[in-house]
Amino acid sequence: MKYENESNQIIELVGGKKNITNLVHCATRLRFSLKNPDKAKKEEIEKLPFVLSVVNSGGQYQIVIGSAVPDYFATIQQLTGHMDGAAGVKKGKWSINSIFEIISGAFSPLIPAMAGSGMIKALLTVLVQFNLLSDSSSTYAVLSAASNAVFYFLPIFLGITLAKKMGGNMYVGGTIGAALLEPSFTGLIELGKTDFIGIPLEAVSYATTIFPIFIAMAIYVYVDKILKRIIFKDIQLFAVPMFALIIMVPLTAIFFGPFGTDVGNALASGVTWLIASSKLVSGFVLGGGMTFMVMFGLHWGFTPITLDNLTNLGGDPVEGMAVAAVFAQIGIAIGFFLRAKKHSKMRALAGPTALTGLLAGVTEPIVYGIILRYKRLLPIVAISGGVGGAICGVTNVTMNAYVFHNVFSIPVYTPTLGYLAGILTALISGAVLAYYFGVKQEEMTDFYPENQQSDGAHEGVETSVTLVCSPVTGKVIPLEQVEDDVFSSGIAGKGVAVIPEDGKIVAPFDGTVVVAFPSKHAIGLRSTAGSECLIHVGIDTVNLEGKYFKALVSAGDEVKKGQIILTFDKEKILAEGYKITTPVIVTDPESIERISYKETSGNITPKSILFSIGE
């Protein structure tokens, strides 16, 4: 299983398997429901190198991982046995937090389908605008079906995810949603007012609606529990769903559907009224405040309003303004990337997170990895996002399809010029303000490479020295004596080799795992100063395909000097006929030219310095 060691650490620190009642995930977060949140050790979880932040909000214990979250989720599901993800809402536990938890849990599984469908809408818009595809062609019709399906059948998908989240049968929930879209029911729309066993009924279209199915599922889970208490167990398999459908479909069509539709229309009208009252103020509030909603995981509360606006208004002004917050966050990451020195921790963090935000619209790593670490950035993201949101507001920007806010989604916003003016203002102001005012001088440790001495905010004398210690106890020999032409010739890199006395490989410096080979016989590391080294245990041991080796770290993990990162069974490898001579080589060209050798012969320990880079 991928990330098994890391996942076990998370499980233990949230209180163990028995403390987990439910687990879902969104684009970047593991969202736990815990029996006792006090058992979770927040500070220890935040110290894990693969965790960006921890948030306890919306009834969920949220651990921010980043883009690898689906792999962590799948592994934890297998390790804990929480395969169904159902949680339920306990009696007396309805609250604002539980409502946000339900909304988040309902929409999170649908994110890939909704985001992918939205991007197809954006692609179709571009193709039609540039006359590359006719909107009356069959090709357009097929692709349009692909982009519309998840939204048209949203009552079905939400019936499934909501029932699962609240503890009902997910397929019965989906069937209740499907009944509202079934031709027999939709055929009643043309009749206007009709009846069900004498009770007045007015059928309307529930395609793409949100609130009716939310209300129906909130009632259904209780109906399901009551039916299970009063129906004999021997016939529950068919009787419970049968009576649930007989009860819930008519009730939804007669009462919950019309009421939910009225609620959705009222909320959409309220948002429209608020924006009409002052587009400048509403834009500033939404653009400046959305980042803080994301911090607490409450931004999902806007999703039903957004989808309802897309259906009833044809475009959503809320996300049309809130988009500025995303680009303000990206701007901050760009500003810090430019401020940081080469090979620094901040540059390594800010660059990839800014790119992820631009290309995918996922900015939680920026929020938790950068903004919350430097408090000066909080007013900066609010001001930058607020100004950008105000521009979007006064220019009447709307989002016309459900997409993640990124550079590829430009076609779904109108007017284009107003949108570009808003997001560019947010991005540029965020970058400039972060660059000049985002960090105090005493907080700039991560902005310089290891061992760099700084005399000012923007000045420094860079030494960038990496001391490479031996990764293993043994006897050091010159690289030229290694019985392998690739290593002895220096083609693979420069360095020395060690003949190990034991089977423990430790990190030779503080740094990051760059490559963890599937065969586990070798590992690539990058020091905090940016130098890259390869530790290769044995000659031709790749042929063992991982046998006798155990890797204790994965690519992306941070390591400390002396930390055990790999173990191997020396005697069994020798018995297989392989030599265990272990080359320790520098692989990046810039560092190769700066090697100064310290130990090239004799017995050594992990405290011995083999060579330095940059001295």
C-alpha positions as CSV (number, residue, x, y, z in Angstrom):
1,M,0.0,0.0,0.0
2,K,1.2,3.5,-0.9
3,Y,2.1,5.7,2.1
4,E,1.5,2.9,4.6
5,N,4.0,4.1,7.2
6,E,2.7,7.6,7.0
7,S,-0.9,6.5,7.1
8,N,-0.3,4.4,10.2
9,Q,1.2,7.5,11.9
10,I,-1.9,9.5,11.1
11,I,-4.2,6.8,12.4
12,E,-2.3,6.5,15.7
13,L,-2.2,10.3,16.2
14,V,-5.9,10.8,15.6
15,G,-6.6,8.4,18.4
16,G,-6.5,5.0,16.7
17,K,-8.9,3.0,14.5
18,K,-11.6,2.9,17.2
19,N,-11.7,6.7,17.4
20,I,-12.5,7.1,13.7
21,T,-16.2,7.0,12.9
22,N,-15.9,8.3,9.3
23,L,-13.4,9.5,6.7
24,V,-13.8,11.4,3.5
25,H,-11.5,13.6,1.5
26,C,-11.5,16.6,-0.8
27,A,-8.8,17.9,-3.1
28,T,-6.2,18.3,-0.4
29,R,-7.6,17.2,3.0
30,L,-8.4,14.1,4.9
31,R,-11.6,14.8,6.7
32,F,-12.0,12.6,9.8
33,S,-15.1,12.3,12.0
34,L,-13.8,11.3,15.4
35,K,-15.6,9.9,18.4
36,N,-13.4,12.0,20.7
37,P,-11.5,14.8,19.0
38,D,-9.6,15.4,22.2
39,K,-7.7,12.2,21.7
40,A,-6.1,13.6,18.5
41,K,-2.6,15.0,19.0
42,K,-2.7,18.1,16.8
43,E,0.8,19.4,17.5
44,E,2.4,16.0,16.8
45,I,0.4,15.6,13.6
46,E,1.5,19.1,12.4
47,K,5.1,18.1,12.9
48,L,4.8,15.2,10.4
49,P,6.8,16.3,7.3
50,F,4.0,15.3,4.9
51,V,1.3,17.3,6.8
52,L,0.7,20.9,5.8
53,S,-1.8,21.8,8.6
54,V,-4.5,20.6,10.9
55,V,-8.0,22.2,11.1
56,N,-10.8,21.2,13.5
57,S,-13.8,22.8,11.9
58,G,-17.2,22.0,10.5
59,G,-17.6,18.9,12.7
60,Q,-14.5,17.4,11.1
61,Y,-10.9,16.9,12.0
62,Q,-9.2,18.0,8.8
63,I,-5.6,17.0,8.0
64,V,-4.2,19.0,5.0
65,I,-2.0,16.7,2.9
66,G,-1.9,18.2,-0.6
67,S,-2.3,16.6,-3.9
68,A,-1.4,13.1,-2.7
69,V,-4.5,13.0,-0.4
70,P,-6.3,10.3,-2.5
71,D,-3.5,7.8,-2.0
72,Y,-3.5,8.5,1.8
73,F,-7.2,8.2,1.9
74,A,-7.2,4.8,0.1
75,T,-4.5,3.5,2.4
76,I,-6.2,4.6,5.6
77,Q,-9.5,3.1,4.4
78,Q,-7.8,-0.2,4.0
79,L,-5.9,0.0,7.3
80,T,-9.0,0.9,9.3
81,G,-11.7,-0.9,7.5
82,H,-13.8,2.2,7.0
83,M,-14.7,1.3,3.5
84,D,-18.2,2.6,3.4
85,G,-17.6,6.1,4.8
86,A,-21.0,6.3,6.4
87,A,-21.3,8.4,9.5
88,G,-24.8,9.5,10.2
89,V,-26.1,12.4,12.2
90,K,-26.7,11.4,15.8
91,K,-29.8,12.4,17.6
92,G,-29.5,15.8,19.0
93,K,-26.4,16.6,17.1
94,W,-27.8,18.8,14.4
95,S,-25.8,22.0,14.3
96,I,-24.2,24.5,12.0
97,N,-21.0,22.4,12.1
98,S,-22.9,19.2,11.3
99,I,-24.6,20.9,8.4
100,F,-21.3,22.0,6.9
101,E,-19.9,18.5,7.5
102,I,-22.8,17.0,5.5
103,I,-22.5,19.5,2.7
104,S,-18.7,18.9,2.5
105,G,-19.2,15.1,2.7
106,A,-21.8,15.2,0.0
107,F,-19.9,17.2,-2.6
108,S,-16.3,16.0,-1.9
109,P,-16.8,12.7,-3.8
110,L,-18.2,14.5,-6.7
111,I,-15.4,17.0,-7.1
112,P,-13.5,15.1,-9.9
113,A,-16.7,14.6,-12.0
114,M,-17.8,18.2,-11.5
115,A,-14.4,19.8,-12.1
116,G,-13.8,17.7,-15.2
117,S,-17.2,18.4,-16.6
118,G,-16.8,22.1,-16.0
119,M,-13.5,22.1,-17.9
120,I,-15.2,20.4,-20.8
121,K,-17.7,23.3,-20.8
122,A,-14.8,25.7,-20.9
123,L,-13.2,23.8,-23.8
124,L,-16.4,23.8,-25.8
125,T,-16.8,27.5,-25.3
126,V,-13.3,28.1,-26.7
127,L,-13.9,25.8,-29.7
128,V,-17.2,27.5,-30.6
129,Q,-15.8,31.0,-30.1
130,F,-12.9,30.3,-32.5
131,N,-15.2,28.6,-35.0
132,L,-13.4,25.2,-34.5
133,L,-16.7,23.4,-33.7
134,S,-20.3,24.2,-34.4
135,D,-22.7,24.1,-31.5
136,S,-25.2,22.4,-33.8
137,S,-22.9,19.4,-34.7
138,S,-23.3,15.9,-33.3
139,T,-19.7,16.1,-31.9
140,Y,-20.7,19.1,-29.9
141,A,-23.8,17.3,-28.7
142,V,-21.8,14.3,-27.5
143,L,-19.2,16.5,-25.6
144,S,-22.0,18.7,-24.2
145,A,-23.7,15.6,-22.8
146,A,-20.4,14.7,-21.1
147,S,-20.2,18.2,-19.6
148,N,-23.8,18.4,-18.5
149,A,-24.6,14.9,-17.2
150,V,-23.2,15.2,-13.7
151,F,-25.1,18.5,-13.2
152,Y,-28.4,17.3,-14.8
153,F,-28.5,14.2,-12.7
154,L,-27.2,15.9,-9.6
155,P,-30.3,14.8,-7.5
156,I,-29.2,11.2,-8.1
157,F,-25.6,11.7,-7.2
158,L,-26.4,13.8,-4.2
159,G,-29.0,11.2,-3.2
160,I,-26.2,8.6,-3.1
161,T,-23.6,10.8,-1.3
162,L,-26.0,12.3,1.2
163,A,-27.6,9.0,2.1
164,K,-24.1,7.5,2.6
165,K,-23.0,10.5,4.7
166,M,-26.1,10.5,6.9
167,G,-26.3,6.8,7.4
168,G,-29.0,5.7,5.0
169,N,-28.9,3.3,2.1
170,M,-27.0,5.1,-0.6
171,Y,-28.7,3.4,-3.5
172,V,-32.2,4.0,-2.1
173,G,-31.2,7.6,-1.7
174,G,-30.0,7.7,-5.3
175,T,-33.3,6.1,-6.4
176,I,-35.3,8.8,-4.7
177,G,-33.4,11.4,-6.6
178,A,-33.8,9.4,-9.9
179,A,-37.6,9.2,-9.4
180,L,-37.7,13.0,-9.8
181,L,-36.1,12.7,-13.2
182,E,-37.9,9.6,-14.4
183,P,-40.0,10.2,-17.6
184,S,-43.2,9.1,-15.9
185,F,-42.8,11.9,-13.4
186,T,-41.4,14.6,-15.7
187,G,-44.3,13.8,-18.1
188,L,-46.6,15.3,-15.4
189,I,-44.9,18.7,-15.8
190,E,-46.9,19.5,-18.9
191,L,-50.1,18.8,-17.1
192,G,-49.5,21.6,-14.6
193,K,-51.5,20.9,-11.4
194,T,-52.4,17.3,-10.8
195,D,-52.7,15.1,-7.7
196,F,-51.5,12.0,-5.8
197,I,-54.3,10.0,-4.2
198,G,-56.3,13.3,-4.1
199,I,-53.5,15.4,-2.6
200,P,-52.7,18.4,-4.9
201,L,-49.3,18.0,-6.7
202,E,-47.6,20.3,-9.1
203,A,-44.7,18.6,-10.9
204,V,-41.7,20.8,-11.8
205,S,-38.2,20.0,-13.2
206,Y,-35.7,18.9,-10.6
207,A,-32.8,18.5,-12.9
208,T,-29.7,20.2,-11.6
209,T,-31.4,21.1,-8.3
210,I,-29.7,20.9,-4.9
211,F,-32.0,21.8,-2.0
212,P,-35.0,19.4,-2.7
213,I,-32.8,16.3,-2.4
214,F,-31.0,17.7,0.7
215,I,-34.3,18.0,2.5
216,A,-35.5,14.7,1.2
217,M,-32.4,12.9,2.4
218,A,-32.5,14.5,5.8
219,I,-36.0,13.0,6.3
220,Y,-35.3,9.7,4.6
221,V,-32.5,8.6,7.0
222,Y,-35.0,8.9,9.9
223,V,-37.7,7.0,7.9
224,D,-35.2,4.3,7.2
225,K,-34.3,3.9,10.9
226,I,-38.0,3.8,11.9
227,L,-38.8,1.2,9.2
228,K,-35.9,-1.0,10.4
229,R,-37.3,-0.9,14.0
230,I,-40.9,-1.9,13.0
231,I,-40.3,-4.4,10.2
232,F,-39.3,-8.0,10.8
233,K,-35.7,-8.6,10.1
234,D,-36.5,-11.6,7.8
235,I,-38.2,-9.3,5.2
236,Q,-36.2,-6.1,5.7
237,L,-34.1,-6.7,2.6
238,F,-37.0,-5.7,0.3
239,A,-39.6,-4.3,2.7
240,V,-37.5,-1.4,4.1
241,P,-36.5,0.0,0.7
242,M,-40.0,-0.7,-0.7
243,F,-41.8,1.3,1.9
244,A,-39.1,4.0,2.0
245,L,-39.6,4.6,-1.7
246,I,-43.4,4.5,-1.4
247,I,-43.2,7.1,1.4
248,M,-40.4,9.3,0.3
249,V,-41.0,9.8,-3.4
250,P,-44.5,11.1,-3.1
251,L,-43.6,13.3,0.0
252,T,-40.7,14.7,-2.0
253,A,-42.8,15.4,-5.0
254,I,-45.6,17.0,-3.0
255,F,-43.8,18.8,-0.1
256,F,-40.0,18.6,0.1
257,G,-39.4,19.3,-3.6
258,P,-41.4,22.5,-3.9
259,F,-40.2,23.7,-0.5
260,G,-36.6,23.0,-1.4
261,T,-37.0,24.8,-4.7
262,D,-38.5,27.8,-2.8
263,V,-35.5,27.8,-0.4
264,G,-33.0,27.7,-3.3
265,N,-34.8,30.5,-5.1
266,A,-34.9,32.6,-1.9
267,L,-31.2,32.2,-1.3
268,A,-30.4,33.0,-4.9
269,S,-32.6,36.0,-4.7
270,G,-31.0,37.1,-1.4
271,V,-27.5,36.9,-2.9
272,T,-28.7,38.7,-6.0
273,W,-30.2,41.5,-3.8
274,L,-27.0,41.8,-1.7
275,I,-24.9,42.1,-4.7
276,A,-27.3,44.5,-6.3
277,S,-27.2,46.7,-3.2
278,S,-23.4,47.2,-3.4
279,K,-21.3,45.2,-5.9
280,L,-18.2,47.0,-4.6
281,V,-18.7,46.0,-1.0
282,S,-20.0,42.5,-1.7
283,G,-17.0,41.9,-4.0
284,F,-14.5,43.2,-1.5
285,V,-16.1,41.0,1.3
286,L,-16.2,37.8,-0.9
287,G,-12.8,38.3,-2.4
288,G,-11.2,39.2,0.8
289,G,-13.0,36.8,3.1
290,M,-13.0,33.6,1.1
291,T,-9.5,32.6,2.1
292,F,-10.6,32.6,5.7
293,M,-13.6,30.4,4.9
294,V,-11.1,27.9,3.2
295,M,-9.0,27.9,6.4
296,F,-11.9,26.5,8.4
297,G,-13.2,24.3,5.6
298,L,-16.5,26.3,5.5
299,H,-16.3,27.3,1.8
300,W,-18.4,24.3,0.8
301,G,-21.4,26.1,2.2
302,F,-21.4,28.3,-0.9
303,T,-21.5,25.3,-3.3
304,P,-25.3,24.8,-3.2
305,I,-25.8,28.5,-3.7
306,T,-23.4,28.5,-6.6
307,L,-25.0,25.5,-8.3
308,D,-28.5,27.0,-7.8
309,N,-27.4,30.3,-9.3
310,L,-26.0,28.5,-12.3
311,T,-29.4,26.8,-12.8
312,N,-31.7,29.7,-12.1
313,L,-29.6,32.7,-13.2
314,G,-27.4,31.2,-15.8
315,G,-24.3,32.4,-14.0
316,D,-23.0,32.7,-10.4
317,P,-21.8,36.2,-9.2
318,V,-20.6,34.7,-5.9
319,E,-17.8,32.7,-7.4
320,G,-17.3,35.5,-9.9
321,M,-16.1,37.6,-7.0
322,A,-14.6,35.0,-4.8
323,V,-12.2,33.9,-7.6
324,A,-10.0,36.8,-6.7
325,A,-9.1,35.1,-3.4
326,V,-7.6,32.2,-5.2
327,F,-5.3,34.4,-7.3
328,A,-4.4,36.6,-4.3
329,Q,-3.1,33.4,-2.7
330,I,-1.2,32.4,-5.8
331,G,0.3,35.9,-6.0
332,I,1.6,35.5,-2.4
333,A,3.3,32.3,-3.3
334,I,4.9,33.9,-6.4
335,G,6.1,36.9,-4.2
336,F,7.7,34.6,-1.7
337,F,9.3,32.5,-4.5
338,L,10.9,35.6,-5.9
339,R,12.0,36.8,-2.4
340,A,13.6,33.4,-1.5
341,K,17.1,32.5,-2.5
342,K,18.0,29.6,-4.7
343,H,18.0,26.2,-3.0
344,S,16.1,27.6,0.0
345,K,13.1,25.7,1.6
346,M,10.8,28.6,0.8
347,R,11.6,28.5,-2.9
348,A,11.1,24.7,-2.9
349,L,7.7,25.2,-1.3
350,A,6.4,28.4,-3.0
351,G,7.2,27.4,-6.6
352,P,5.3,24.1,-6.8
353,T,2.3,25.4,-4.8
354,A,2.0,28.5,-7.0
355,L,2.1,26.2,-10.1
356,T,-0.5,23.9,-8.6
357,G,-2.8,26.9,-7.9
358,L,-2.4,28.3,-11.4
359,L,-2.9,25.0,-13.2
360,A,-5.4,23.2,-10.9
361,G,-6.9,25.9,-8.8
362,V,-5.9,24.0,-5.6
363,T,-4.5,26.5,-3.1
364,E,-4.8,24.9,0.3
365,P,-1.0,24.1,0.3
366,I,-0.4,27.9,-0.1
367,V,-2.9,28.7,2.7
368,Y,-1.6,26.2,5.2
369,G,2.0,25.9,4.1
370,I,2.7,29.7,3.7
371,I,0.0,32.1,4.7
372,L,-0.8,30.7,8.1
373,R,3.0,30.5,8.9
374,Y,3.6,34.2,8.3
375,K,0.9,36.3,10.0
376,R,1.7,39.4,8.0
377,L,0.2,37.6,5.0
378,L,-3.3,37.5,6.5
379,P,-4.1,41.2,5.9
380,I,-2.2,41.0,2.6
381,V,-4.4,38.2,1.2
382,A,-7.5,39.9,2.5
383,I,-6.6,43.3,0.9
384,S,-5.4,41.7,-2.4
385,G,-8.4,39.4,-2.7
386,G,-10.8,42.2,-1.6
387,V,-9.6,44.7,-4.2
388,G,-9.6,42.0,-7.0
389,G,-13.1,40.9,-5.8
390,A,-14.4,44.5,-5.8
391,I,-13.2,44.9,-9.4
392,C,-15.0,41.7,-10.4
393,G,-18.1,42.9,-8.6
394,V,-18.4,46.3,-10.2
395,T,-17.7,44.8,-13.6
396,N,-20.5,42.2,-13.1
397,V,-18.3,39.1,-13.4
398,T,-20.1,35.8,-13.2
399,M,-18.9,32.2,-13.4
400,N,-21.1,30.4,-16.0
401,A,-20.1,26.8,-15.4
402,Y,-18.9,24.9,-12.3
403,V,-15.1,24.9,-12.5
404,F,-12.0,25.1,-10.3
405,H,-10.5,28.6,-10.5
406,N,-7.4,28.2,-12.6
407,V,-5.9,29.6,-15.8
408,F,-7.7,27.1,-18.0
409,S,-11.2,28.2,-16.8
410,I,-11.0,31.7,-18.2
411,P,-13.6,31.0,-20.9
412,V,-16.4,30.3,-18.4
413,Y,-16.2,33.8,-16.9
414,T,-17.9,36.9,-18.3
415,P,-17.1,39.6,-19.0
416,T,-13.6,38.4,-19.8
417,L,-12.0,41.9,-19.4
418,G,-13.5,42.4,-16.0
419,Y,-12.5,39.0,-14.9
420,L,-8.9,39.4,-16.0
421,A,-8.7,42.8,-14.4
422,G,-9.9,41.4,-11.1
423,I,-7.7,38.3,-10.9
424,L,-4.5,40.1,-12.2
425,T,-5.0,42.9,-9.7
426,A,-5.3,40.3,-6.9
427,L,-2.3,38.2,-8.2
428,I,0.0,41.2,-8.8
429,S,-0.9,43.0,-5.6
430,G,-0.5,39.8,-3.6
431,A,2.9,39.1,-5.1
432,V,4.2,42.7,-4.6
433,L,2.9,43.1,-1.0
434,A,4.2,39.6,0.0
435,Y,7.6,40.3,-1.5
436,Y,8.1,43.6,0.3
437,F,6.0,43.3,3.5
438,G,5.1,39.6,3.9
439,V,7.8,38.5,6.3
440,K,9.9,39.9,9.1
441,Q,13.7,39.7,8.9
442,E,13.9,37.4,11.9
443,E,11.4,35.0,10.2
444,M,13.5,34.6,7.1
445,T,15.4,31.4,8.0
446,D,13.6,29.4,5.3
447,F,14.4,32.0,2.6
448,Y,18.1,31.2,2.6
449,P,20.0,28.0,1.9
450,E,21.5,26.1,4.8
451,N,24.6,27.9,6.3
452,Q,23.9,31.1,4.3
453,Q,24.8,34.2,6.4
454,S,22.5,37.3,5.9
455,D,23.3,40.9,6.7
456,G,20.0,42.3,5.5
457,A,16.5,41.5,4.2
458,H,17.7,41.2,0.6
459,E,21.4,40.7,1.0
460,G,23.6,37.8,2.0
461,V,26.9,36.0,1.5
462,E,26.1,32.6,0.2
463,T,28.4,29.7,1.2
464,S,25.9,26.9,0.6
465,V,28.2,24.2,2.2
466,T,26.9,20.7,2.4
467,L,28.9,18.3,4.7
468,V,28.3,14.7,3.5
469,C,28.8,12.2,6.3
470,S,29.1,8.5,5.8
471,P,25.7,6.8,5.5
472,V,27.0,3.6,7.1
473,T,29.7,2.2,9.4
474,G,32.5,0.5,7.4
475,K,35.6,1.0,5.3
476,V,35.8,3.9,2.8
477,I,37.6,3.4,-0.5
478,P,38.1,5.6,-3.5
479,L,35.4,5.4,-6.1
480,E,38.0,4.2,-8.7
481,Q,38.3,0.9,-6.8
482,V,34.6,0.0,-7.2
483,E,34.2,-3.0,-9.4
484,D,31.7,-1.4,-11.7
485,D,32.7,0.7,-14.7
486,V,29.7,3.1,-14.3
487,F,30.7,4.1,-10.8
488,S,34.5,3.8,-11.1
489,S,34.7,5.9,-14.2
490,G,32.7,8.7,-12.6
491,I,30.0,8.6,-15.3
492,A,27.3,8.4,-12.6
493,G,28.8,11.1,-10.5
494,K,31.7,11.8,-8.2
495,G,32.3,10.7,-4.6
496,V,33.6,7.7,-2.7
497,A,32.4,4.2,-1.7
498,V,32.0,2.4,1.6
499,I,32.1,-1.3,2.3
500,P,29.5,-1.6,5.1
501,E,30.0,-3.5,8.4
502,D,26.3,-3.5,9.2
503,G,22.9,-3.2,7.4
504,K,21.8,0.3,8.4
505,I,21.9,3.3,6.0
506,V,21.4,6.7,7.6
507,A,20.9,10.1,6.1
508,P,24.3,11.8,5.5
509,F,22.9,15.3,5.9
510,D,19.6,17.2,6.5
511,G,17.5,17.2,3.4
512,T,14.7,15.7,1.3
513,V,14.3,12.3,-0.3
514,V,14.3,13.0,-4.1
515,V,14.1,9.4,-5.4
516,A,13.1,6.2,-3.6
517,F,13.7,3.3,-6.0
518,P,11.1,0.5,-6.2
519,S,13.9,-2.0,-5.8
520,K,14.9,-0.2,-2.5
521,H,18.6,-0.8,-3.1
522,A,19.3,2.9,-3.7
523,I,18.0,6.3,-2.6
524,G,18.5,9.8,-3.9
525,L,18.7,12.8,-1.5
526,R,18.8,16.6,-1.8
527,S,20.5,18.6,1.0
528,T,19.0,21.8,2.3
529,A,21.6,23.6,0.4
530,G,20.5,22.0,-2.9
531,S,23.2,19.4,-3.5
532,E,22.0,16.0,-4.7
533,C,23.6,12.7,-3.7
534,L,22.9,9.1,-4.5
535,I,23.5,6.2,-2.0
536,H,23.7,2.9,-3.9
537,V,23.8,-0.2,-1.7
538,G,25.8,-2.9,-3.5
539,I,26.7,-3.6,-7.1
540,D,24.0,-5.0,-9.4
541,T,21.7,-5.4,-6.4
542,V,18.8,-4.0,-8.4
543,N,18.5,-7.6,-9.7
544,L,17.2,-8.6,-6.2
545,E,14.1,-6.5,-6.9
546,G,13.9,-5.4,-3.3
547,K,14.5,-8.7,-1.6
548,Y,16.5,-8.2,1.6
549,F,16.0,-4.5,1.6
550,K,13.6,-2.3,3.6
551,A,13.0,1.4,2.8
552,L,11.9,3.5,5.7
553,V,11.3,6.7,3.8
554,S,9.5,7.7,0.6
555,A,10.1,10.4,-2.1
556,G,9.3,13.8,-0.7
557,D,10.0,12.9,2.9
558,E,12.3,15.2,4.9
559,V,15.2,13.5,6.7
560,K,17.6,14.5,9.4
561,K,21.3,13.7,9.5
562,G,21.8,10.3,11.2
563,Q,18.2,9.2,10.6
564,I,17.9,5.6,9.5
565,I,16.4,5.6,6.0
566,L,17.2,2.1,4.7
567,T,18.0,-1.3,6.1
568,F,19.3,-4.4,4.4
569,D,20.4,-8.0,5.2
570,K,24.1,-7.9,4.6
571,E,24.7,-11.7,5.0
572,K,21.9,-12.8,2.7
573,I,22.9,-10.3,-0.1
574,L,26.5,-11.7,0.1
575,A,25.2,-15.2,0.0
576,E,23.3,-14.4,-3.2
577,G,26.7,-13.6,-4.7
578,Y,26.4,-9.8,-4.7
579,K,29.0,-7.3,-3.5
580,I,27.8,-4.8,-0.9
581,T,30.2,-2.0,-1.8
582,T,28.1,1.2,-1.5
583,P,29.0,4.2,-3.7
584,V,28.1,7.6,-2.2
585,I,28.1,10.0,-5.1
586,V,27.1,13.6,-6.0
587,T,24.9,13.6,-9.0
588,D,24.1,17.3,-9.9
589,P,26.7,18.9,-12.1
590,E,26.9,22.2,-10.2
591,S,27.8,20.4,-6.9
592,I,30.2,18.0,-8.6
593,E,32.6,20.9,-9.4
594,R,32.7,21.9,-5.7
595,I,33.6,18.7,-4.0
596,S,36.4,18.6,-1.3
597,Y,37.3,15.1,-0.2
598,K,37.8,14.5,3.6
599,E,38.0,10.7,3.9
600,T,39.0,8.4,1.1
601,S,40.4,5.4,3.0
602,G,40.2,3.7,6.4
603,N,37.5,2.9,8.8
604,I,34.6,5.3,9.3
605,T,31.3,5.8,11.1
606,P,28.2,7.9,10.3
607,K,29.9,10.8,12.2
608,S,32.8,10.8,9.7
609,I,32.7,13.4,6.9
610,L,33.3,11.8,3.5
611,F,33.5,15.1,1.6
612,S,32.1,18.6,1.5
613,I,30.4,20.5,-1.3
614,G,31.0,24.2,-1.7
615,E,33.7,24.6,0.9
